[in-house]
Amino acid sequence: MLDNKTLRIPCTTCGQETEKTVGWLKAHDYFTCACGQGLRLERDQFLGEIRRAEKSLADLGKTISKLGKR
């Protein structure tokens, strides 16, 4: 549901932000900034947060659908 949304990942060394899609972040736990610094992502924590957000959006959609049927 959110795979095409873009997030900005800040480099802990240079501060530059790199844009990555949620789909890319789901599939990777490491990337290298343009400055050359390798960054390990807290993938498990990130995936848990994304799952919660997707569930909340799905629940909201169901609620809106039910309201529309009244």
Secondary structure, 3 states (H helix, E strand, C coil): CCCCCEEEEECCCCCCEEEEEHHHHHHCCEEECCCCCEEECCHHHHHHHHHHHHHHHHHHHHHHHHHHCC
